[in-house]
Amino acid sequence: MAGLRERKKEQTRQALSWAAVKLSVQRGFENVLVEDIAAEAGVSPRTFNNYFSSKAEAVAARHLDRITVIASLLRERPKDEPIWTAITAAVLDQDGLDAEPPAGWVEGVRVMVETPALQGEIAKAYIVAGRTLAEVIAERTGTNPERDLYPKLVAQMVGVAYDVATTHWMHTTDRPQPLGDLLRESLEQVTSGLPDPQS
């Protein structure tokens, strides 16, 4: 159990990351300063620098946080549950998947994640997130996250399924399906071995 100091530090880190995303969506990534992010989170720019080396890292941290939540939820699933059943439940157990976003939010996120200055940090966040998830998958399957391919492959496939579903959702203008439904469909196709859709 984390102590009060550790919880407060994590709350500050999350507040800064969320402020970076929110302002970047509203104003455009290039139009946001570290000082703006710090002010939005109610801290000093110096405090921002204690947590993140750049605003790009602060934005990318949101992805890492999502996967960390999924990993924690997966760790709490019943031990006798099949691995892909547990993973799907953990992914779909996140808050807000079926909530309708505010007007203009999805379009703003789409523009933000396509910003070249963010691509490197997002890629690094994906790598760290994959390792985190692979460790939990290894725990559940009795495999080794360093020596065995299985936990790494599963973690990467979860990441790909998540990314494809969210990207598809962001680029579908009428968005007839909630994000949660697309995530479920994406994971189901992966677990079924991606059969030929024509068969």
N, C-alpha and C positions, 0 to 999 in steps of 0.2 A: 504493500500500500504506500503510495507516494505521500510524502509529508506536505504540510501546508505550503512551505516555500517552493517545493517542486511544482505543486499544482498551480501556484500563482505565476510561476515562470512559464509554464505551459499555456496558461490562459493568456498571458501577454503575447507569447509567440503566435498563438492562434488569432488573437485580435489584430496583430500587425499583418499577418498573412491575409486575413479576411479584408482588412482595410485596403491592402494593395490590390486585391482582386476587384473590390467594389469600385474604387476610384479609377482603376484602369478600364473597367467596363463602361463607366459613366463618361470619362473624359478622353479615353484613348491612352494606351500605355505610355507613349512618348510624351504625353502632356502631364504626367504625374511625377512629382518630386518625392524624394525620401522624406523631406520635411512635411509634405502633405499627408503622407501615410502615417507618420508619427503623430501628427496633430489629430487625424481621424481616430487613431487608437488611444489618444489621450496620454501619450508619452513623449519624451524628447527624442530628437534625431540620434543622439548618442545612445539611447536605449535601443533604438532600431538597429544600430550597428553592432550591438551586443548579441543580436539574434540572427541577423542576416547580413551578408556581404553586399547585397544589391537588391533593388526592387524586383528584379527578375527572379531571384532566388525566393523572395517572399511570396510571389505569385505561384511559383512552381510548388511551393510547400503545401498548397492546398491538395494537390494530387497525392503527395506522400501521406498526408493526413487521412485521406479517404481510404487508401490501402491499409494504413495502420489500423483504422477502425475495422475494416473487413477482417484483417488478421486477428484482431482481438475477439471479434464475434465468432470467428471460426474456432478459435481456441476454446470457446465456451460451449460449442455444440456438443451433443452427446457423443461419447467416444466410440459407440458402436454404429454410428451413422455412416453410411457410405461416403467416401471423400467428396464426390461431386455433388451429392445431395447436400452435404454440409456446406460446401463452398457456395452453392446457389442460394441456400438459405441465408448465409452470412452476407452475401452481396445484396440480397433483396431486403435485408433487415435494416438497412441504413435509413436515416430520417430524410424525409423530403423528396423521395424519388418520384412520387406521383403528384406532387404539388405543381400547380401551374405557375411558372415564373412571371415576374412583373413584365409589363410591356417593354420591349426593347432589350431585355436582359440577355436573351439567348443570342441575339444578333451581336451584342456587345462582346459577349464571351467568345463568339466565333472569330471576330476580328482580333481580339486580344491574343488568342492562342495561335493565330497565324502570324503574329508579329515575329520577324526574324530574330530580334534581340532576345526573345524568350525561348527559342527552340532548344538551345544548348542546356539551359537550366531544366527545362521540362524533360529532356532526355536523361539528364542525371537523376532527376527525381524518379523516373521510371526504373532506373537501375537499382536504386536504393530500395524502392518499394517492392521490386521483384525479389530481392534478397530477403526482405522482411517476411513476405508471404511464403517464400520457399521454406523458411525455417519452421513456420507453423505447420505447413503441409508435411514436412519431414517428421515432425513430432507425432502427427496423427497416423502416419503410414509406416513408421518404423524405419525410415530411410535416412540417409545422411545428406544434408544440404550441400556438402562440399564434394563428396565422392560420387554420389548417385545422380543420374540424369533426371530421374522421375520428379522430384520436388521442384527442380528448376523448370522443367518442361511444363508442369502443371501451372506453376506460378506465372510463367510467361503467357500461357494460353488464357489464363484468367485476365491478365492485363490486356491482351489483344482483344478478347471478347468485350471487355469493358470499354476499351477505346473505340472499337468499331461501333458499338451500340450508341455511345454518347455522340460520336461524330455524325453518325447517320441521323440521330435525333436533332442535332443542331442544324443540319443542312436540309431538313425536311420542313418546308415553310409552314405547312398547315398542322404538322405534328399531330396526326390522328391518334397515335399511341403514346401513352405515358412512358417516360424513360424506364420505369420499372419493368414494363412489359417487354420492351426491347432488350433489356439486360437479360431477362429470363429466356427470351427466344434465342439470343446470342449464345448463352451458356448451354441451352438445350441442343443447339446445332453442334457445338463443340463436343459435348458428351456423347452425341450419337455418331461421332466420327465424320461429320460433314459429308453425309451421303449425297450422291448426285441428285440435284433437285429435279432432273428430268426423269428419274427412274421411279 
